[in-house]
Amino acid sequence: LSDRTRSHWLLSVSQAPEETFRASSKRDLKADEELTPAEKKSARAKRKRASKLKRAEKEAERKSRAAAAGGLAQTMGRKSEAEARGAGAAGRKGQRSEYVKSAGMFSKLQDQQNALKAG
């Protein structure tokens, strides 16, 4: 080994890892176990804000494409379908669907079976 390499190696051996490899002041990297509860909370809040922003951008892009396609484009998901229908009881907030009560559902099924037998 050269003298320079040997002296650097001896220096790094005599120091603790945190003395040799100092994290930058901007981004102090720590393991999850080393974080305080306040740091964990703020990191989680930061991730949630970023995720919410991504979702909002994605939704805005989807709506702009739907508007460019000429009104209501096909949307995916139960809530989107209910929003597109608009007038359905399940689509309005705070109102119950007609299929919530099993007695009502079974009576409708019975009425349909009776209509099929009669007709």
C-alpha positions as a printed Julia matrix, in Angstrom:
119×3 Matrix{Float64}:
   0.0     0.0     0.0
   1.12    3.51   -0.62
   1.77    5.85    2.3
  -1.25    7.96    1.45
  -3.61    4.99    1.3
  -2.14    3.51    4.48
  -2.56    6.76    6.43
  -6.15    7.16    5.21
  -6.89    3.56    6.18
  -5.38    4.01    9.65
  -7.36    7.2    10.15
 -10.64    5.56    9.18
  -9.96    2.54   11.43
  -9.3     4.73   14.46
 -12.55    6.69   14.05
 -16.09    5.64   14.72
 -18.33    5.17   11.63
 -20.38    8.27   12.45
 -17.16   10.3    12.58
 -15.95    9.0     9.23
 -19.26    9.16    7.37
 -21.12   12.28    8.41
 -24.61   12.72    7.05
 -25.33   16.01    5.39
 -27.2    18.59    7.41
 -30.02   18.7     4.82
 -30.89   15.05    4.99
 -29.96   13.25    8.17
 -30.54    9.61    7.28
 -31.72    7.47   10.17
 -33.29    4.08   10.56
 -36.95    3.95   11.63
 -35.92    2.74   15.08
 -33.75    5.84   15.58
 -36.54    8.33   14.82
 -38.45   10.03   17.6
 -42.25    9.8    17.56
 -42.46   13.44   16.43
 -40.1    12.76   13.53
 -42.09    9.68   12.53
 -45.31   11.68   12.66
 -43.93   14.5    10.51
 -42.49   12.04    7.97
 -45.82   10.24    7.7
 -47.66   13.55    7.28
 -45.22   14.52    4.54
 -45.79   11.21    2.7
 -49.57   11.63    3.02
 -49.45   15.18    1.63
 -47.39   14.0    -1.33
 -49.76   11.12   -1.98
 -52.8    13.37   -1.75
 -51.25   15.8    -4.22
 -50.52   12.96   -6.66
 -54.11   11.7    -6.41
 -55.5    15.2    -6.95
 -53.31   15.71  -10.04
 -54.34   12.33  -11.42
 -58.03   13.08  -10.85
 -57.7    16.52  -12.48
 -56.01   14.94  -15.48
 -58.75   12.32  -15.73
 -61.46   14.98  -15.58
 -59.76   17.12  -18.21
 -59.51   14.11  -20.53
 -63.18   13.34  -19.92
 -64.14   16.93  -20.74
 -62.01   16.83  -23.88
 -63.7    13.58  -24.92
 -67.04   15.33  -24.84
 -68.73   15.16  -21.48
 -68.84   12.11  -19.28
 -66.23    9.58  -20.27
 -66.19    6.06  -18.89
 -65.03    6.14  -15.31
 -63.96    3.3   -13.13
 -65.15    2.5    -9.64
 -68.37    2.36   -7.69
 -68.33    5.98   -6.55
 -67.59    7.29  -10.04
 -70.47    5.29  -11.51
 -72.85    6.58   -8.83
 -71.68   10.14   -9.5
 -72.26    9.68  -13.23
 -75.77    8.33  -12.64
 -76.5    11.21  -10.32
 -80.22   10.58   -9.74
 -79.86    7.09   -8.22
 -80.62    6.73   -4.51
 -77.21    5.14   -3.89
 -75.51    8.08   -5.59
 -76.89   10.72   -3.22
 -75.04   11.27   -0.01
 -76.92   10.52    3.19
 -79.63    8.36    1.6
 -79.86    4.62    1.82
 -80.0     2.29   -1.12
 -83.1     0.28   -1.78
 -81.02   -2.89   -1.36
 -79.92   -2.24    2.23
 -82.75   -4.05    4.01
 -82.86   -7.75    3.28
 -86.66   -7.91    3.78
 -87.16   -5.31    1.06
 -84.75   -7.09   -1.25
 -86.4   -10.5    -0.75
 -89.87   -9.04   -1.29
 -88.68   -7.54   -4.62
 -87.23  -10.89   -5.63
 -90.49  -12.63   -4.71
 -92.49  -10.1    -6.72
 -90.26  -10.72   -9.75
 -90.67  -14.5    -9.42
 -94.45  -14.12   -9.13
 -94.5   -11.88  -12.2
 -92.5   -14.46  -14.17
 -94.85  -17.27  -13.14
 -97.95  -15.21  -13.98
 -96.62  -13.77  -17.24
